[in-house]
Structure formats: C-alpha cells, structure tokens
Amino acid sequence: MIGIFDSGIGGLGVASQIRKKAPRADLVYFGDFANMPYGPRKTEELLELTLHAMKFLKSQGATQFVAACNCLSVAVIAPLADLFEIPKTRVIEMVAPTVRAVCKRTRGKILIAATLATVRSGIYELAFTQHGLSAESIALPKLAEAIERQASGSELEEIISPAVQKAIDIHAKLLVFGCTQFPFARSVFSHMFEERGYEIELFDPSDVVADEAVKTFNVEGEGLNTFFVSKSSCVFNQTVFDLFGSDSIIREIVID
C-alpha cells in the first residue's frame, strides 16, 4: 500500500496521477489540515509533523511512501527512512524527480515558485546548479492557504503577481510549481502570463512524481482509496470527490 501525505489538498494531484497510471494500486492519503500551512515552519517542525504522518500511515498498512509536499524534501527523507527502518527506495519526495524531468525539457532559465520553507532551503537551486542549469526561486507564502480556502481570482492574481513579474524580469523559460497546492491555480498563472504576452512553460511535478512511484513501488492491489484528515475541510472533500468519485470515504482523525 502506498501512503501519500501533505498538509492539505496539494498531494491529491500526485495521488490522482498515481491512480490513473496504476488502477490497481492501494492508496492511503493523509492531509494534515490541523497543522497547515507547512510553508512557514522550521525544519525541526516539519520533521516532527512528518514523523507523525508516516507513523499513522504505517499503522494503516502503508509500506511505501510519497512525501507530496516540496518543503518536506528539505530535511525529512533520509532521517525518516532511518528512523522507520524503511529502505530509501520506499520513500519518494518531490524535488529529485522534478529536477530530472525539467533538465530534459529545457536548458534555459528556471523559476521555482514555492513556499517560504522550500525557498529558504535553496534545495531546488542547488539541485539545478549541479545539473548545470540556472534557477532562481520566489516565495509565495500566502498562495497555498488562499488556494485551500478557494480565494477569489483577483486575490489569487495579487498573490501570484510577484512570481509572474520575476519570471519576466529574469527571462525564465520554465516555471516550476514548487508547492503541490500551486497547480490548482494553474489557470490563474496562465492567464496572467498571457495578459502580458509572455510565453513560459508551467511545470506541474505531480505527473513525474507519480511516474517515479509507479516505476518504483508495488502497484498491484485492489485499487483501494482511503483518505484521512487531521481537520475537516469542505474544499478537500470536494476535491477528493471530483478526482476519485463521490463514493470516496474521508475520515477525520487525531494524531497524538
């Protein structure tokens, strides 16, 4: 069983892609709404939150894991694999598959739009530099929360505007959604670039991370979908129903 975790709805994009590519895979998802957003948190906090999430998912039968939150890539994968005695091949994070895929798509300038924790870590810039590519990041600290509460288009445009302007200023050829919530505002990004007459590729890592999971993990099962949240969310519920069907069951749990 594949355990997928994120602070909110973002990881559902990864989960839905895994489901499309592996119809028989058993999936269990945990959305930590009680502690959302993760973006402003320090590495130590992120590690503790992820420990709790993985412990819970493991109790539900998960033996393979996708950390579907970019800021969790900063510090959690190696320590968690060791603490849980899980082979590192059974834990997939967002950054490495994203960087490998982007390197095949462009040799031009890259902008990563992400949360504060991801930008502060410099994890993407370092990875792209090691592949000989030029990349910069910009934090959009209010965007994930705005997406989760279904903010208006005008509010989203105001929050996204600095990223659009920076992409134009640095002549970026590709913008990476460095937060799994951000692709849910893809149409707003597209509209804003089109308004300015600027051509840029918008890259959603969900597909390549799902490819990595399907290639690496055991995806033979009964095709089960199980969803848990640490705090109820109407937006999460509707997104699950839209992506996985209205018969999906979502349970609220408390993690000690």
C-alpha positions in Angstrom: 0.0 0.0 0.0 1.2 3.5 -0.9 0.9 6.2 1.8 0.8 9.7 0.5 0.9 12.8 2.8 0.7 16.5 2.5 -0.5 19.5 4.6 -3.7 19.7 2.5 -5.1 19.2 -1.0 -1.8 19.5 -2.9 -0.9 15.9 -2.7 -4.2 14.9 -4.2 -2.7 15.9 -7.5 0.0 13.3 -7.1 -2.4 10.7 -5.8 -4.8 11.1 -8.7 -1.9 10.7 -11.2 -0.8 7.5 -9.4 -4.4 6.2 -9.6 -4.6 6.9 -13.4 -1.3 5.2 -14.0 -1.8 2.3 -11.6 -5.5 1.5 -11.3 -4.9 -1.5 -9.0 -2.6 0.3 -6.5 -3.9 0.6 -3.0 -3.6 4.2 -1.8 -4.0 5.8 1.7 -3.8 9.6 1.9 -3.3 11.8 4.9 -4.0 15.6 4.8 -2.7 17.4 7.8 -5.1 20.3 7.8 -4.8 20.8 11.6 -1.2 21.9 11.0 -1.5 23.6 7.7 0.3 25.5 6.3 3.7 23.8 6.4 5.5 26.5 4.4 6.4 28.9 7.2 7.6 26.1 9.5 11.1 25.4 10.5 12.9 22.1 9.5 12.6 20.7 13.0 8.8 21.2 13.0 8.5 19.7 9.5 10.4 16.6 10.6 8.2 16.1 13.7 5.0 16.5 11.6 6.2 14.1 9.0 7.2 11.5 11.7 3.6 11.6 13.0 2.2 11.4 9.5 4.3 8.4 8.4 3.7 6.6 11.7 0.0 7.0 11.2 0.1 5.8 7.5 2.2 2.9 8.5 -0.4 1.9 11.1 -2.9 1.9 8.2 -0.9 -0.6 6.2 1.4 1.7 4.1 4.8 0.2 3.3 5.8 2.7 0.6 5.5 6.5 0.9 5.2 9.7 -1.2 6.0 12.9 0.6 3.8 15.0 -1.6 4.9 18.3 -0.2 8.0 20.1 -1.5 9.1 21.6 1.8 9.3 18.1 3.3 12.1 17.3 0.9 14.3 19.7 2.7 15.2 17.5 5.7 12.9 14.6 6.2 13.7 11.8 3.7 17.0 10.4 4.9 16.2 10.8 8.7 12.8 9.3 8.3 13.9 6.3 6.3 16.5 5.6 9.0 14.1 6.1 11.9 11.4 3.9 10.5 14.0 1.3 9.1 12.4 1.8 5.7 14.6 1.4 2.7 15.2 4.8 1.0 13.8 3.3 -2.2 10.4 3.1 -0.5 10.2 6.9 0.1 9.8 9.3 -2.8 9.9 13.1 -2.4 9.1 15.9 -4.9 12.4 17.5 -5.7 14.6 14.9 -7.3 12.1 13.6 -9.8 11.2 17.2 -10.7 14.7 18.3 -11.3 15.5 15.2 -13.5 12.4 15.9 -15.6 13.0 19.6 -16.0 16.6 19.1 -17.1 15.2 17.1 -20.0 12.8 19.8 -21.0 14.9 23.0 -21.0 18.4 24.4 -20.7 17.0 27.9 -20.2 16.5 29.9 -17.0 14.1 28.4 -14.5 12.0 30.0 -11.8 10.6 28.0 -8.9 7.5 29.4 -7.2 7.2 27.8 -3.8 6.6 28.2 -0.1 8.9 30.0 2.3 10.4 26.8 3.7 11.3 25.4 0.3 12.8 28.7 -1.0 14.7 29.3 2.3 16.3 25.8 1.9 17.7 26.6 -1.5 17.2 22.9 -2.4 16.0 23.5 -5.9 18.7 26.0 -6.9 21.4 23.6 -5.6 19.9 20.6 -7.5 19.6 22.6 -10.8 23.1 24.1 -10.4 24.5 20.5 -10.0 22.9 19.8 -13.4 24.4 22.9 -15.0 21.2 24.9 -15.1 20.4 28.4 -13.8 17.5 28.7 -11.4 16.0 31.2 -9.0 13.2 30.9 -6.5 10.4 33.1 -5.2 8.3 32.5 -2.2 4.5 33.0 -2.4 3.8 32.5 1.3 0.0 33.2 1.1 -0.8 31.2 -2.0 -1.3 27.7 -0.6 -3.6 28.9 2.1 -5.6 31.0 -0.4 -6.0 28.0 -2.7 -7.2 25.8 0.2 -9.9 28.3 1.0 -10.9 28.9 -2.6 -9.9 32.6 -2.7 -11.3 34.8 -5.5 -9.4 35.1 -8.8 -8.5 38.7 -8.0 -6.9 37.8 -4.7 -5.0 34.9 -6.3 -3.7 37.3 -9.0 -2.5 39.7 -6.4 -0.6 36.9 -4.6 0.8 35.4 -7.8 1.8 38.7 -9.4 5.4 38.9 -7.9 6.2 35.5 -9.4 4.9 36.4 -12.8 6.9 39.7 -12.8 10.1 37.9 -11.6 9.8 35.3 -14.3 9.6 38.0 -16.9 12.4 40.0 -15.3 14.9 37.1 -15.3 13.7 35.8 -18.8 12.6 32.4 -17.4 11.7 29.8 -19.9 10.0 27.5 -17.4 8.2 28.0 -14.1 8.2 25.0 -11.6 5.3 24.7 -9.2 7.4 24.1 -6.2 4.3 23.5 -3.9 1.8 20.8 -4.7 -1.1 23.3 -4.0 0.1 25.7 -6.7 -1.1 23.7 -9.7 -4.6 24.2 -8.5 -4.1 27.8 -9.5 -2.6 27.0 -12.9 -5.3 28.8 -14.9 -4.6 32.0 -13.0 -0.8 31.7 -13.7 -1.6 31.0 -17.4 -4.0 33.9 -17.7 -1.5 36.4 -16.1 1.3 35.4 -18.4 -1.0 35.5 -21.5 -2.1 39.0 -20.5 1.5 40.1 -20.5 2.2 38.4 -23.8 4.9 36.3 -22.2 5.5 32.6 -23.2 6.6 30.3 -20.5 6.2 26.6 -19.7 4.4 25.9 -16.4 5.6 22.6 -14.9 3.5 20.6 -12.5 5.7 17.9 -10.9 2.7 15.7 -10.0 2.9 13.6 -13.2 6.7 12.8 -13.0 6.5 12.0 -9.2 3.6 9.6 -10.0 5.7 8.1 -12.7 8.5 7.6 -10.2 6.1 5.9 -7.7 4.6 3.6 -10.3 8.1 2.6 -11.6 9.5 2.0 -8.1 6.6 0.7 -6.0 4.5 -2.4 -5.9 1.3 -1.2 -7.5 -0.7 -4.4 -7.6 -3.6 -4.5 -5.2 -7.3 -4.0 -5.1 -7.4 -0.4 -6.2 -8.4 0.9 -2.7 -8.6 4.6 -1.9 -8.6 5.7 1.7 -8.5 9.3 2.9 -7.7 10.7 6.3 -7.5 14.3 7.5 -6.5 15.8 10.9 -9.1 18.5 10.5 -12.2 18.6 8.3 -12.1 20.6 5.1 -15.0 21.1 2.7 -12.6 22.0 -0.1 -10.6 18.8 0.5 -13.8 16.7 0.4 -15.0 18.3 -2.8 -11.6 17.8 -4.5 -11.5 14.2 -3.5 -15.0 13.6 -4.9 -14.0 15.4 -8.1 -10.8 13.4 -8.6 -11.8 10.0 -7.1 -15.6 9.9 -7.2 -18.4 10.9 -4.9 -18.4 7.5 -3.1 -15.0 8.2 -1.6 -14.8 8.0 2.2 -13.0 10.6 4.2 -12.2 10.2 7.9 -11.1 12.8 10.4 -8.6 11.5 12.9 -6.5 13.0 15.7 -2.7 12.2 15.7 -1.1 12.2 19.1 
